[in-house]
């Protein structure tokens, strides 16, 4: 096991059933679309995702640290990205925010509670809360569902076994 760092402007792409046990620090919105700089929606930069799950079910079982506010995690349609797996991997927000993009599923599982007090923006797709026992999947201060573009992509939370009562939806942007 090692340490993988994805710096602002970079991306780590997973495809076809990859499992990573390394600790990962993610920072930034990923790679921008060749226009030289990110476009911003409010304070949320738009990029490809610092961590991307392109296809298949991919997992990260090591600890993942959100190292910069507004760090983007993209899960493509038909793909699942699992943080935690069967182990004790922790998603550590600190006081930073993460942005979930893409129509796929981001699953927060494992045996240890995730940590932090930042925000989770869910712009597209599904976030599945699947921690075992009393472990907390979403420790963040608030979850903001939808983006400011008025996109109507369906979004949902699947909770098993974490009760939906632990999620406080602060507000919904746009019509998504």
C-alpha positions as CSV (number, residue, x, y, z in Angstrom):
1,X,0.0,0.0,0.0
2,X,1.2,3.5,-0.8
3,X,-0.1,7.0,-1.1
4,X,-1.6,8.4,-4.3
5,X,-2.0,12.1,-4.6
6,X,-4.2,13.7,-7.4
7,X,-3.4,17.4,-7.6
8,X,-5.6,20.2,-8.8
9,X,-5.8,19.9,-12.6
10,X,-5.1,16.1,-12.6
11,X,-7.3,13.0,-12.6
12,X,-7.2,9.4,-11.6
13,X,-9.4,7.3,-13.9
14,X,-10.6,3.8,-12.9
15,X,-12.1,1.4,-15.4
16,X,-13.3,-2.3,-15.6
17,X,-13.3,-3.4,-12.0
18,X,-10.2,-1.8,-10.5
19,X,-9.7,-2.0,-6.7
20,X,-7.1,0.3,-5.0
21,X,-6.0,-0.2,-1.5
22,X,-3.7,2.9,-1.4
23,X,-4.5,6.0,0.6
24,X,-5.6,8.7,-1.8
25,X,-5.6,12.5,-1.5
26,X,-7.9,14.2,-4.0
27,X,-7.7,17.9,-4.8
28,X,-9.6,19.9,-7.4
29,X,-12.1,19.4,-10.2
30,X,-10.0,17.3,-12.5
31,X,-9.0,18.0,-16.0
32,X,-10.7,20.9,-17.8
33,X,-12.1,20.7,-21.3
34,X,-9.1,22.3,-23.0
35,X,-10.3,25.8,-22.5
36,X,-7.4,26.7,-20.3
37,X,-9.4,27.4,-17.1
38,X,-12.4,26.0,-15.3
39,X,-15.8,27.5,-15.7
40,X,-17.5,28.1,-12.4
41,X,-21.2,27.7,-11.4
42,X,-21.4,29.7,-8.3
43,X,-18.3,28.6,-6.4
44,X,-18.3,25.1,-8.0
45,X,-15.7,24.6,-10.7
46,X,-16.6,22.3,-13.5
47,X,-14.1,19.6,-14.6
48,X,-13.8,16.0,-15.4
49,X,-13.4,14.8,-11.8
50,X,-10.2,14.4,-9.8
51,X,-11.3,10.8,-9.4
52,X,-13.3,9.2,-12.2
53,X,-15.0,5.8,-12.5
54,X,-15.4,5.3,-16.2
55,X,-17.1,1.8,-16.4
56,X,-17.6,-1.3,-14.3
57,X,-17.6,-1.5,-10.5
58,X,-14.4,0.1,-9.1
59,X,-13.4,0.4,-5.5
60,X,-11.1,2.3,-3.2
61,X,-10.5,0.4,0.1
62,X,-7.8,2.7,1.5
63,X,-8.5,6.1,3.2
64,X,-9.5,8.9,0.9
65,X,-8.8,12.5,1.9
66,X,-10.6,15.4,0.2
67,X,-7.6,17.8,0.1
68,X,-9.1,20.9,-1.5
69,X,-12.6,22.3,-1.3
70,X,-14.9,21.6,-4.3
71,X,-13.1,18.4,-5.2
72,X,-15.0,16.6,-7.9
73,X,-15.7,12.8,-8.1
74,X,-17.2,11.7,-11.3
75,X,-19.0,8.3,-11.8
76,X,-20.1,7.6,-15.4
77,X,-23.5,6.2,-16.3
78,X,-23.6,2.4,-15.7
79,X,-20.5,2.6,-13.4
80,X,-20.2,2.2,-9.6
81,X,-17.4,3.7,-7.4
82,X,-17.3,2.1,-4.0
83,X,-15.4,3.9,-1.1
84,X,-14.7,1.6,1.8
85,X,-15.5,-1.8,0.4
86,X,-15.4,-4.7,2.9
87,X,-12.7,-2.9,4.8
88,X,-12.3,0.1,7.2
89,X,-11.5,2.7,4.5
90,X,-12.5,6.2,5.5
91,X,-13.6,9.1,3.3
92,X,-12.2,12.2,5.1
93,X,-13.8,15.5,4.1
94,X,-12.1,17.6,6.7
95,X,-13.8,21.0,6.3
96,X,-13.7,20.7,2.5
97,X,-16.5,20.0,0.1
98,X,-16.8,17.2,-2.5
99,X,-18.9,17.3,-5.7
100,X,-20.4,14.1,-7.0
101,X,-21.0,14.3,-10.8
102,X,-22.0,11.7,-13.4
103,X,-25.1,9.5,-13.7
104,X,-23.4,6.5,-12.0
105,X,-23.5,5.3,-8.4
106,X,-21.1,6.5,-5.6
107,X,-21.3,3.9,-2.8
108,X,-20.1,4.7,0.7
109,X,-19.5,1.4,2.4
110,X,-17.2,-0.4,4.8
111,X,-16.9,-0.8,8.6
112,X,-15.5,2.6,9.7
113,X,-17.3,6.0,9.9
114,X,-16.4,8.6,7.3
115,X,-15.2,11.9,8.8
116,X,-15.4,15.6,8.3
117,X,-17.7,18.7,8.4
118,X,-17.6,19.9,4.8
119,X,-20.4,19.6,2.3
120,X,-21.4,17.0,-0.3
121,X,-22.9,18.4,-3.5
122,X,-24.7,15.7,-5.5
123,X,-25.1,17.1,-9.0
124,X,-26.1,13.8,-10.8
125,X,-26.6,10.1,-10.2
126,X,-27.0,8.1,-7.1
127,X,-25.2,8.2,-3.7
128,X,-25.7,4.8,-1.9
129,X,-25.1,4.8,1.9
130,X,-24.1,1.3,2.8
131,X,-21.9,1.5,5.9
132,X,-22.2,-1.5,8.3
133,X,-23.3,-1.4,12.0
134,X,-23.2,2.1,13.5
135,X,-20.7,3.5,11.1
136,X,-21.6,6.9,9.6
137,X,-21.5,7.3,5.8
138,X,-22.2,11.0,5.6
139,X,-20.7,13.0,8.4
140,X,-20.8,16.3,6.4
141,X,-22.5,19.4,7.6
142,X,-25.0,19.4,4.7
143,X,-25.8,17.7,1.4
144,X,-26.8,19.9,-1.5
145,X,-28.7,18.1,-4.2
146,X,-28.8,19.4,-7.8
147,X,-26.7,22.0,-9.6
148,X,-27.3,25.6,-10.7
149,X,-27.8,24.7,-14.3
150,X,-31.3,23.5,-14.0
151,X,-30.3,20.0,-15.2
152,X,-33.1,17.5,-14.7
153,X,-30.9,14.4,-14.4
154,X,-32.5,12.1,-11.8
155,X,-30.7,11.9,-8.5
156,X,-31.3,9.7,-5.5
157,X,-30.0,8.4,-2.2
158,X,-30.2,4.7,-1.4
159,X,-29.8,4.0,2.3
160,X,-28.9,0.6,3.6
161,X,-28.7,0.3,6.6
162,X,-28.1,4.0,7.4
163,X,-31.4,5.8,8.1
164,X,-32.3,8.7,5.9
165,X,-32.8,10.7,9.1
166,X,-29.1,11.1,9.3
167,X,-29.1,13.1,6.0
168,X,-30.0,16.8,6.2
169,X,-30.8,18.1,2.7
170,X,-29.9,21.7,3.1
171,X,-31.3,23.0,-0.2
172,X,-31.8,22.0,-3.7
173,X,-30.2,23.9,-6.6
174,X,-31.8,24.2,-10.0
175,X,-34.4,21.8,-11.0
176,X,-32.3,18.6,-10.7
